[in-house]
Amino acid sequence: MTTGIVYYSKTGNTKAAAQLLAEKLKQQNAAVDLIEIEAVKRPGFFRAGRAAMKQIELPIKNTDVDLGKYSTLIVGSPTWAGCCTPFIKTFFSSAKNIKGKKTALFITSGGAPDPQGKPRQMMQQNLTNAGMNLSDSFLGLQMRKGSIVAGEQQIEKFIQSVLEK
């Protein structure tokens, strides 16, 4: 089983979380690749918030990525203006071989993420529309400067749910 962790990170918090998840999966002898969504231009604070709220697709460098070799995908997004980043929608609207992929989600936030909140719902909608098979696996992490403030106790449970067949 090969797992792909697809994420976008503007400040480095989501990247740090993705790297931690990759380490935890590797400790369980899972093969893991990190796939960072690369923005053509990183949006400023207000443009990012507006794009997130309206889910306006923003241009990315890595379009048409083939995800065929992955049996499982973990998708991570920061929270912008109470929403997931629109780069998730942009990436998966052009990614190849994603239909039916088992997919788990994680979000990072400066505040305590709501496990049933809008960022999760938006990601679920975007990925369901792309034809992916969403699992119930979800991880919300409160982050500050690349460090986990809250949610760390849920990581092991999340990793085990991802590894289940």
LUMMI-645497 format. One line per field, with one value per residue: residue in one letter; x, y, z of N, C-alpha, C in turn; residue number from 0. Coordinates in steps of 0.2 Angstrom, whole numbers, plus 5000, padded with zeros to 4 digits. Each point is the difference from the previous one (the first is absolute). Last residue first. Layout:
% LUMMI-645497
res	(a:...)
n_x	(X:...)
n_y	(Y:...)
n_z	(Z:...)
ca_x	(X:...)
ca_y	(Y:...)
ca_z	(Z:...)
c_x	(X:...)
c_y	(Y:...)
c_z	(Z:...)
n	(NUM:...)
This chain:
% LUMMI-645497
res	(k:e:l:v:s:q:i:f:k:e:i:q:q:e:g:a:v:i:s:g:k:r:m:q:l:g:l:f:s:d:s:l:n:m:g:a:n:t:l:n:q:q:m:m:q:r:p:k:g:q:p:d:p:a:g:g:s:t:i:f:l:a:t:k:k:g:k:i:n:k:a:s:s:f:f:t:k:i:f:p:t:c:c:g:a:w:t:p:s:g:v:i:l:t:s:y:k:g:l:d:v:d:t:n:k:i:p:l:e:i:q:k:m:a:a:r:g:a:r:f:f:g:p:r:k:v:a:e:i:e:i:l:d:v:a:a:n:q:q:k:l:k:e:a:l:l:q:a:a:a:k:t:n:g:t:k:s:y:y:v:i:g:t:t:m)
n_x	(4961:5016:5015:4993:4993:5017:5009:4988:5002:5019:5000:4989:5009:5008:4989:5005:5019:5022:5018:5010:4992:4977:4974:4980:4985:4984:4991:4986:4987:4983:5001:4997:5004:4999:4995:4996:4985:5004:5016:4993:4987:5010:5011:4988:4993:5016:5003:4982:4995:5001:5017:5012:5022:5015:5017:5014:5002:4999:4992:4994:4990:4997:4993:5001:4993:4987:5005:5019:5017:5009:4997:4990:4984:5009:5014:4989:4989:5012:5007:4988:4998:4984:4986:4997:5017:5020:5016:5015:5006:5004:4996:5006:4997:5004:5007:5018:5011:4990:4999:5010:4998:4995:5007:5015:5005:4979:4978:4975:4972:4979:4983:4991:5010:5024:5010:5002:5018:5021:5006:5007:5023:5018:5010:5017:5006:5001:4996:5000:4997:5011:5004:5014:5001:5004:4997:5001:5004:4999:5012:4996:4982:5003:5011:4988:4987:5010:5003:4982:4996:5013:4992:4983:5007:5011:4992:4985:4990:4986:4998:4998:5011:4999:5006:5000:5002)
n_y	(4993:5012:5018:5022:5003:5002:5021:5015:4998:5009:5024:5015:5014:5023:5022:5026:5014:4997:5011:5016:5023:4997:4986:4979:4980:4977:4978:4976:4978:4986:4995:5002:4998:5014:5015:5024:5012:4997:5014:5023:5001:4997:5018:5016:4996:5003:5022:5010:4987:4981:4996:5022:5014:5020:5019:5007:4980:4977:4974:4975:4974:4977:4979:4980:4997:5002:5016:5013:5004:5022:5029:5023:5010:5001:5019:5020:5001:5005:5022:5017:4999:4998:5013:5018:5017:4987:4977:4978:4975:4972:4972:4973:4974:4974:4983:5007:5004:5015:5026:5022:5027:5023:5024:5017:5023:5017:5020:5005:5001:5004:5000:5015:5006:5001:5019:5020:5001:5004:5022:5014:4997:4996:4982:4986:4988:4981:4978:4974:4977:4976:4974:4977:4973:4972:4972:4984:4990:5011:5020:5016:5014:5019:5018:5014:5017:5020:5016:5014:5019:5019:5014:5015:5021:5018:5020:4996:4976:4976:4973:4971:4974:4972:4972:4972:4972)
n_z	(5030:5018:5008:5007:5022:5017:5004:5014:5023:5010:5004:5017:5019:4995:5000:5006:4999:4982:4982:4983:5002:5009:4999:5003:4987:4992:4984:4990:4986:4990:4973:4972:4973:4974:4981:4997:5014:5023:5010:5007:5020:5021:5009:5011:5022:5017:5008:5014:5023:5018:5016:5009:5009:5013:4994:4984:4981:4981:4991:4985:4989:4982:4981:4979:4975:4978:4979:4991:4980:4991:5003:5000:5016:5022:5008:5006:5020:5019:5005:5012:5027:5022:5020:5015:4997:4996:5008:4990:4991:4989:4994:4993:4988:4989:4986:4980:4978:4983:4996:4984:4991:4989:5007:5016:5004:5006:5004:5009:5005:5016:5019:5018:5020:4998:4989:5012:5015:4991:4995:5018:5007:4981:4982:4984:4977:4987:5015:5008:5016:5009:5009:5011:5007:5010:5010:5023:5023:5022:5005:4983:5002:5013:4990:4987:5010:5006:4983:4995:5014:4995:4983:5004:5009:4987:4987:4981:4989:4991:4991:4998:5001:4995:5001:4995:5004)
ca_x	(4999:4995:5003:5003:4994:4997:5005:5000:4994:5000:5004:4996:4998:5006:4998:4995:4997:4993:5000:5002:5007:5003:5007:5001:5006:5000:5004:5001:5006:4998:4999:5002:4997:5004:4999:5006:4999:4994:5003:5005:4996:4997:5005:5002:4994:4999:5006:5000:4999:4995:5000:4994:4996:4998:4995:5003:4997:5004:5001:5002:5001:4999:5003:4999:5005:4999:4994:4998:4999:4998:5004:5005:4997:4996:5004:5003:4995:4998:5005:4997:5003:5006:4999:4995:4993:5000:4993:4999:4999:5001:5000:4999:5002:4997:4994:4998:5004:4998:5000:4997:5004:5000:4993:4999:5005:5005:5005:5006:5006:5003:5003:4997:4993:4998:5000:4995:4994:5000:4998:4993:4995:5000:4996:4997:5002:5004:4997:5004:4997:4998:4999:4997:5002:4997:5003:4996:5003:4996:5001:5006:4998:4996:5004:5004:4996:4999:5006:5000:4995:5002:5006:4997:4996:5004:5004:5002:5002:5002:4998:4999:4997:5002:4996:5004:4996)
ca_y	(4999:4995:4993:5001:5000:4993:4996:5002:4997:4993:4998:4996:4993:4995:4995:4996:5003:4998:4995:4993:5000:5007:5000:5007:5002:5007:5002:5007:5002:5004:4996:5003:4997:4996:4993:4998:5002:4996:4993:5000:5002:4995:4995:5002:4999:4993:4998:5002:5007:5000:4994:4997:4998:4993:4999:5003:5007:5004:5008:5004:5008:5002:5006:5001:5000:4994:4997:5001:4993:4994:4994:4998:5000:4994:4994:5001:4999:4993:4997:4999:5004:4997:4995:4995:5003:5007:5003:5005:5007:5005:5007:5005:5007:5004:4997:5001:4995:4993:4997:4993:4995:4994:4998:4993:4998:4996:4996:5004:4996:5002:4995:4999:5001:4994:4994:5000:5000:4993:4996:5001:4998:5004:5006:4999:5006:5005:5006:5006:5004:5007:5004:5006:5005:5007:5004:5002:4997:4994:4996:4996:4995:4995:4997:4996:4994:4996:4996:4994:4995:4997:4996:4994:4995:4995:5002:5006:5004:5007:5005:5006:5006:5007:5005:5006:5006)
ca_z	(4993:4999:4998:4993:4996:5000:4996:4993:4998:5000:4994:4995:5003:4999:4995:5003:5006:5001:5006:4998:4998:5001:4999:5001:5005:5001:5005:5000:5004:5006:5006:5006:5005:5005:4999:4996:4993:4998:4999:4994:4994:4998:4998:4993:4995:4999:4996:4993:4998:4995:4996:5001:4995:5001:5006:5005:5002:5005:4999:5006:5000:5007:5001:5007:5004:5004:5001:5007:5003:4996:5002:4995:4994:4998:4999:4994:4995:5000:4996:4994:4995:4997:4994:5002:5001:4998:5000:5006:4998:5005:4997:5006:5000:5005:5002:5007:5004:4999:5006:5000:5004:4997:4997:4998:4995:5003:4996:4999:4998:4993:4997:4993:5002:5004:4996:4995:5004:5002:4994:4998:5006:5006:5001:5006:5004:4995:4997:5000:4995:5002:4994:5001:4996:5000:4995:4994:4994:4999:5006:4999:4995:5004:5005:4996:4998:5006:5001:4995:5002:5006:4998:4997:5005:5003:5005:4999:5006:4998:5005:4996:5005:4998:5002:5000:5000)
c_x	(4993:4998:4995:5003:5002:4994:4997:5004:4999:4994:5000:5004:4995:4997:5005:4999:4995:4998:4992:4999:5003:5008:5002:5007:5000:5006:5000:5004:5001:5006:4998:4999:5002:4996:5004:4999:5005:4998:4995:5002:5004:4996:4996:5005:5002:4994:5000:5006:5001:4999:4995:5000:4994:4995:4999:4995:5003:4996:5004:5000:5003:5002:4998:5003:4998:5006:5000:4993:4998:5000:4997:5004:5004:4995:4996:5004:5004:4996:4998:5006:4997:5003:5007:4998:4995:4993:5001:4993:5000:4999:5000:5000:4998:5003:4996:4994:4998:5004:4998:5001:4996:5004:5001:4993:5000:5005:5005:5005:5005:5006:5002:5002:4996:4992:4998:4999:4994:4993:4999:4998:4993:4994:5001:4996:4996:5002:5004:4996:5003:4997:4997:4999:4997:5003:4996:5005:4995:5001:4996:5002:5006:4999:4996:5005:5004:4996:5000:5007:5001:4996:5003:5006:4998:4996:5005:5005:5003:5002:5003:4998:5001:4997:5003:4995:5004)
c_y	(5001:4999:4994:4993:5000:5000:4993:4995:5002:4997:4992:4997:4996:4993:4994:4995:4995:5003:4999:4995:4993:4999:5008:5001:5008:5002:5008:5002:5007:5003:5004:4996:5002:4997:4996:4992:4997:5001:4995:4993:5000:5001:4994:4995:5003:4999:4992:4997:5001:5007:5000:4993:4996:4998:4993:5000:5003:5006:5002:5007:5002:5008:5002:5006:5000:4999:4994:4997:5001:4994:4994:4994:4998:5000:4994:4994:5000:4998:4992:4996:4998:5004:4997:4995:4995:5003:5008:5002:5005:5007:5004:5007:5003:5007:5004:4996:5000:4995:4992:4997:4993:4995:4993:4998:4993:4998:4996:4995:5005:4996:5001:4994:4998:5000:4994:4994:5000:4999:4993:4997:5001:4998:5004:5007:4999:5006:5003:5005:5006:5004:5006:5004:5007:5005:5007:5004:5001:4996:4994:4996:4996:4994:4994:4996:4995:4994:4996:4996:4994:4994:4996:4996:4994:4995:4995:5002:5006:5003:5007:5005:5006:5005:5007:5005:5006)
c_z	(4999:4993:4999:4998:4992:4995:4999:4996:4992:4997:5000:4994:4995:5003:5000:4994:5003:5007:5002:5006:4999:4998:5001:5000:5000:5005:5000:5006:4999:5004:5006:5006:5007:5005:5005:4999:4995:4993:4997:4998:4994:4993:4998:4997:4993:4995:4998:4996:4992:4997:4995:4996:5002:4994:5000:5006:5005:5001:5006:4999:5007:5000:5007:5002:5008:5006:5005:5001:5007:5004:4996:5001:4994:4994:4997:4999:4993:4994:5000:4996:4993:4994:4999:4995:5001:5000:4999:5000:5006:4998:5006:4997:5006:4999:5004:5002:5007:5005:5000:5007:5000:5003:4997:4999:4999:4995:5004:4996:4999:4999:4993:4997:4993:5001:5004:4996:4995:5003:5001:4994:4997:5004:5007:5001:5006:5004:4995:4996:4999:4994:5002:4993:5002:4996:4999:4995:4994:4994:5000:5006:4999:4995:5003:5004:4996:4998:5006:5001:4995:5002:5006:4997:4998:5005:5003:5005:4998:5007:4997:5005:4995:5005:4997:5001:5000)
n	(164:163:162:161:160:159:158:157:156:155:154:153:152:151:150:149:148:147:146:145:144:143:142:141:140:139:138:137:136:135:134:133:132:131:130:129:128:127:126:125:124:123:122:121:120:119:118:117:116:115:114:113:112:111:110:109:108:107:106:105:104:103:102:101:100:99:98:97:96:95:94:93:92:91:90:89:88:87:86:85:84:83:82:81:80:79:78:77:76:75:74:73:72:71:70:69:68:67:66:65:64:63:62:61:60:59:58:57:56:55:54:53:52:51:50:49:48:47:46:45:44:43:42:41:40:39:38:37:36:35:34:33:32:31:30:29:28:27:26:25:24:23:22:21:20:19:18:17:16:15:14:13:12:11:10:9:8:7:6:5:4:3:2:1:0)
